[in-house]
Amino acid sequence: MRVTARVARIHFAFLLFASSVWAQSFVAKPLNDLGADKYKGFQGGLYEKGGNKVPADHNAAGLALAAEVKPVRGKFVLLSIGMSNAAQEFSAFKQMADEDNRVNHASMVVINGAEGAITACAWTSAKDTPQEHGCNMPRFLPNQYDRIRDDLLKPAGLAEDQVEVIWMKNADPRPSVALPSKDAEAYNYERYIGDMARAARSRYPNLKLMFIASRIYAGYATTPLNPEPYAYEYGFSVKWAIQAQIDQMRGGTADAIAGDLDYKKGLAPWIAWGPYLWAVGTTPRSDGLTWDRSEFMPDGTHPNPQGREKVAQQLMNFFLNSPYAKWFKK
């Protein structure tokens, strides 16, 4: 028994060492620090021209829609959708928000609709089951918006027309093609973002705002579920989808990848970052954010309670300070 336990400890230590070495082999600047510089030919910044501020026209539209977030029959819902990481992180955030006296508990209800193993494709259809929609899922699953309606909203005395704000974080399992390939996962996920935005708006007639987060650091991953560089490159997917909406609303045509994101026609919510969570391991971002191996589960992909708490705090800071989230505060 002692020998077996010792071998197990050595094996686990080796995995930690190996994952740390792998982490160092992936070098990239976080998008918010990359600025006008480029990664594989793609300009950084969270928004256009390498900047991190919401462009003036998109900002004005977001503020106007944020001002319309009001109770329907006394309540409105801040809902999360997404996969396991999102479910874990938003659960920690919900608990934090529920216990914070700065938060609007009078008319806002925070609902965690994200679910383990329910990855991006499953959220792209407003009516079909994932299987009917052609998604490769591990088991039969109901339509995810039906699940939220039946298992989360109805038991709380709520309805779909009370969902007015969404936080979304998602991913595609086992990606295999990185940028700059024209078939890269980053483009595939940009398409999913557009599809998810339209599906959510179809189900929630009063949905106004969707805040999107990309993955946290995945340089410690010990499985191919969703390692680097994909976690990092999802940041470009989000950036591009947001820019597609901005360009379309300026009078352009619908983006060939993200699709029609016209919020004035009620086809999609207004979308923006909220917040950006990626940092390159223990190297501090300009704002100090880091990700240590001790903040992850053994798979190096899912955050442990410490890591979830870190994301929850980032979310709290975002919603308490965002000009688009005055409805969040007491």
Secondary structure as UniProt FT lines:
FT   HELIX           2..25
FT   HELIX           31..34
FT   TURN            35..36
FT   STRAND          38..39
FT   TURN            40..41
FT   STRAND          42..43
FT   HELIX           48..50
FT   HELIX           56..66
FT   TURN            67..68
FT   TURN            73..74
FT   STRAND          75..82
FT   HELIX           84..98
FT   TURN            101..102
FT   TURN            105..107
FT   STRAND          108..112
FT   TURN            116..117
FT   HELIX           120..123
FT   TURN            130..134
FT   HELIX           144..147
FT   HELIX           148..153
FT   HELIX           154..156
FT   HELIX           160..162
FT   STRAND          163..169
FT   TURN            179..180
FT   TURN            182..183
FT   HELIX           185..203
FT   TURN            205..206
FT   STRAND          209..212
FT   TURN            219..220
FT   TURN            228..229
FT   HELIX           230..249
FT   TURN            250..251
FT   TURN            256..258
FT   TURN            263..266
FT   STRAND          270..273
FT   TURN            281..282
FT   TURN            286..287
FT   HELIX           293..295
FT   TURN            298..299
FT   HELIX           305..321
FT   TURN            323..324
FT   HELIX           326..328
//
